[in-house]
Amino acid sequence: MSNEELDKNPFAAFDFSYDEAREADKMLTQRVDRDGRICACGHPMVRHSQPGGIVYCKPNRMECPCKKVRAVLESADTRPFLRKTEGSGKLHALGRGLGACLEKEIRVKWIIDLQCDKCSKVGPLSPVPVSQRGQASSQATGYDALLCAGCRAEIG
């Protein structure tokens, strides 16, 4: 086989075709076991583990103090949810990740009923990091609630 033939078709060096390679790649990259669920803390469920019953969330090099794993939505791509919580609402990892998904046109789907975690009111919500006593925090606490505007204002 000449170098000219190989330059035109590099697959000529293999005993399988380009089409066979593409088909195998599609099969391997479209895994059925992929988990696209996102926790209320704003990070992919696959980044959580529970050794000895203790929740451990490590979305990337940073660690998240998540203490209660709760899937709230599914995403076709979980990479936008590898962000840090810097407050509530738009500053929360869940809000930041969802914004990045819409910007990149990544499909997402809520998998919970959208009602306030405190008063059960159905309607627009905000992700809020809360203390064990239920007070709002400006940083990740390990406890996250989806709250309506009234409950969010009430807890500070």
ZINORZI-V853011 format. One record per pair of residues at least 12 apart in sequence whose C-alpha atoms are under 10 Angstrom apart, sorted by the first residue. I is the first residue (numbers start at 1). GAP is how many residues later the second one is. If there is no record, write none. Layout:
I/GAP ; I/GAP
This chain:
1/12 ; 34/12 ; 34/42 ; 34/43 ; 35/39 ; 35/40 ; 35/41 ; 35/42 ; 35/43 ; 36/35 ; 36/37 ; 36/38 ; 36/39 ; 36/40 ; 36/41 ; 36/42 ; 36/43 ; 36/72 ; 36/73 ; 37/33 ; 37/34 ; 37/35 ; 37/36 ; 37/37 ; 37/38 ; 37/39 ; 37/40 ; 37/41 ; 37/71 ; 37/72 ; 37/73 ; 37/74 ; 38/31 ; 38/32 ; 38/33 ; 38/34 ; 38/35 ; 38/36 ; 38/37 ; 38/40 ; 38/43 ; 38/56 ; 38/59 ; 38/70 ; 38/72 ; 38/73 ; 39/18 ; 39/27 ; 39/29 ; 39/30 ; 39/31 ; 39/32 ; 39/33 ; 39/34 ; 39/35 ; 39/42 ; 39/55 ; 39/105 ; 40/26 ; 40/28 ; 40/29 ; 40/30 ; 40/31 ; 40/32 ; 40/33 ; 40/52 ; 40/53 ; 40/54 ; 40/87 ; 40/88 ; 40/89 ; 40/103 ; 40/104 ; 40/105 ; 40/106 ; 41/16 ; 41/23 ; 41/24 ; 41/25 ; 41/26 ; 41/27 ; 41/28 ; 41/29 ; 41/30 ; 41/31 ; 41/40 ; 41/43 ; 41/44 ; 41/51 ; 41/52 ; 41/53 ; 41/54 ; 41/86 ; 41/87 ; 41/88 ; 41/99 ; 41/100 ; 41/101 ; 41/102 ; 41/103 ; 41/104 ; 42/17 ; 42/22 ; 42/24 ; 42/28 ; 42/29 ; 42/30 ; 42/31 ; 42/36 ; 42/38 ; 42/39 ; 42/40 ; 42/41 ; 42/42 ; 42/43 ; 42/50 ; 42/51 ; 42/52 ; 42/53 ; 42/54 ; 42/55 ; 42/56 ; 42/85 ; 42/102 ; 43/14 ; 43/15 ; 43/16 ; 43/17 ; 43/21 ; 43/23 ; 43/26 ; 43/28 ; 43/35 ; 43/36 ; 43/37 ; 43/38 ; 43/39 ; 43/40 ; 43/41 ; 43/42 ; 43/50 ; 43/51 ; 43/54 ; 44/13 ; 44/14 ; 44/15 ; 44/27 ; 44/29 ; 44/30 ; 44/31 ; 44/33 ; 44/34 ; 44/35 ; 44/36 ; 44/37 ; 44/38 ; 44/50 ; 45/12 ; 45/14 ; 45/24 ; 45/25 ; 45/26 ; 45/27 ; 45/29 ; 45/33 ; 46/12 ; 46/13 ; 46/32 ; 47/12 ; 47/13 ; 47/16 ; 47/17 ; 47/35 ; 48/16 ; 48/18 ; 48/19 ; 48/21 ; 49/20 ; 50/17 ; 50/19 ; 54/12 ; 54/13 ; 54/14 ; 55/12 ; 55/13 ; 55/14 ; 55/87 ; 56/12 ; 56/13 ; 56/86 ; 57/12 ; 57/85 ; 58/24 ; 59/20 ; 59/22 ; 59/23 ; 59/24 ; 59/25 ; 60/22 ; 60/23 ; 60/24 ; 61/21 ; 62/20 ; 62/21 ; 62/22 ; 63/21 ; 64/19 ; 64/20 ; 64/21 ; 64/76 ; 64/77 ; 64/78 ; 65/75 ; 65/76 ; 65/77 ; 65/78 ; 66/63 ; 66/74 ; 66/75 ; 66/76 ; 66/77 ; 66/78 ; 67/74 ; 67/75 ; 67/76 ; 67/77 ; 68/74 ; 68/75 ; 68/76 ; 69/73 ; 69/74 ; 69/75 ; 70/42 ; 70/74 ; 71/39 ; 71/40 ; 71/41 ; 72/22 ; 72/37 ; 72/38 ; 72/39 ; 72/40 ; 72/41 ; 72/42 ; 72/74 ; 73/21 ; 73/25 ; 73/35 ; 73/36 ; 73/37 ; 73/38 ; 73/39 ; 74/33 ; 74/34 ; 74/35 ; 74/36 ; 74/37 ; 75/22 ; 75/23 ; 75/26 ; 75/31 ; 75/32 ; 75/33 ; 75/34 ; 75/35 ; 76/25 ; 76/29 ; 76/30 ; 76/31 ; 76/32 ; 76/33 ; 77/24 ; 77/27 ; 77/29 ; 77/30 ; 77/31 ; 78/19 ; 78/20 ; 78/23 ; 78/28 ; 78/30 ; 79/18 ; 79/21 ; 79/22 ; 80/13 ; 80/14 ; 80/16 ; 80/17 ; 80/18 ; 80/19 ; 80/20 ; 80/21 ; 80/22 ; 80/24 ; 80/26 ; 81/12 ; 81/13 ; 81/14 ; 81/15 ; 81/16 ; 81/17 ; 81/18 ; 81/19 ; 81/20 ; 82/12 ; 82/14 ; 82/15 ; 83/12 ; 83/13 ; 83/14 ; 83/17 ; 84/12 ; 84/13 ; 84/55 ; 84/56 ; 85/12 ; 85/42 ; 85/43 ; 85/44 ; 85/53 ; 85/54 ; 85/55 ; 85/56 ; 86/43 ; 86/51 ; 86/52 ; 86/53 ; 86/54 ; 87/40 ; 87/41 ; 87/42 ; 87/43 ; 87/49 ; 87/50 ; 87/51 ; 87/52 ; 87/53 ; 88/38 ; 88/39 ; 88/40 ; 88/41 ; 88/42 ; 88/48 ; 88/49 ; 88/50 ; 88/51 ; 88/52 ; 88/56 ; 88/57 ; 88/58 ; 88/59 ; 88/64 ; 89/36 ; 89/37 ; 89/38 ; 89/39 ; 89/40 ; 89/57 ; 89/58 ; 89/63 ; 90/36 ; 90/37 ; 90/38 ; 91/36 ; 91/37 ; 91/47 ; 91/48 ; 92/34 ; 92/35 ; 92/36 ; 92/37 ; 92/46 ; 92/47 ; 92/48 ; 92/52 ; 93/34 ; 93/35 ; 93/36 ; 93/47 ; 94/32 ; 94/33 ; 94/34 ; 94/50 ; 95/31 ; 95/32 ; 95/33 ; 114/32 ; 114/33 ; 114/34 ; 115/31 ; 115/32 ; 115/33 ; 116/29 ; 116/30 ; 116/31 ; 116/32 ; 116/33 ; 116/34 ; 116/35 ; 116/36 ; 117/27 ; 117/28 ; 117/29 ; 117/30 ; 117/31 ; 117/34 ; 118/16 ; 118/27 ; 118/28 ; 118/29 ; 118/30 ; 118/33 ; 118/34 ; 119/28 ; 119/29 ; 119/31 ; 119/32 ; 120/26 ; 120/27 ; 120/28 ; 121/26 ; 121/27 ; 121/29 ; 121/30 ; 122/25 ; 122/26 ; 123/24 ; 123/25 ; 123/26 ; 124/22 ; 124/23 ; 124/24 ; 124/25 ; 125/20 ; 125/21 ; 125/22 ; 125/23 ; 125/24 ; 125/25 ; 125/26 ; 125/27 ; 126/19 ; 126/20 ; 126/21 ; 126/22 ; 126/23 ; 126/25 ; 126/26 ; 127/17 ; 127/18 ; 127/19 ; 127/20 ; 127/21 ; 127/25 ; 128/12 ; 128/13 ; 128/15 ; 128/16 ; 128/17 ; 128/18 ; 128/19 ; 128/20 ; 128/24 ; 129/12 ; 129/13 ; 129/14 ; 129/15 ; 129/16 ; 129/17 ; 130/12 ; 130/13 ; 130/14 ; 130/15 ; 130/16 ; 130/25 ; 130/26 ; 131/12 ; 131/13 ; 132/12 ; 133/22 ; 134/21 ; 134/22 ; 135/17 ; 135/19 ; 135/20 ; 135/21 ; 136/16 ; 136/17 ; 136/18 ; 136/19 ; 136/20 ; 137/18 ; 137/19
